[in-house]
């Protein structure tokens, strides 16, 4: 089981390497495209599509499995290592193919996120500045609104004192009623 994990991790790195190489240049894919297709069906000169780069899942899967299968056949016939002779060899083959495919998608994720960050860096900065300004405006609005509420509360509290009917003290009033 430990060898399968190591093979899987190495395959992920290999898939990342393949994707990165094809994202920088697709000369081999262009050459194969010129050999296989007629002039009308050949890819556009500005197209960056490759065997793995900018491909859908199925063509990418077919290419990865074909490359791994060819490599496994070369190892099978040129070395004493028997890949297809045991379960462990077939498991290693499947792990390498799946890891390579996963590595291509991880590389795609990393490259796409880098491109998005480069494209959005200026607009992200503008959005951040706009958010900061809106926050400052909101705080100022809260301060002025609080000041208005406090002033309204003060005005409500400042009720004119009722004019006293008589300026007698409580003791005098009690005496007048005969209670004291």
ABEGO torsion letter per residue (X at the ends): XAAAAAAAAAAAAAAAAAAAAAAABAAAAAAAAAAABBAAABBBAABABBAABGBBAAAAAAAAAAAAAAAAAAAAAABABBAAABAAAAAAAAAAAAAAAAAAAAAAAAAAAAAAAAAAAAAAAAAAAAAAAAAAAAAAAAAAAAAAAAAAAAAAABBBBBBBABABBAAAAAAAAGAX
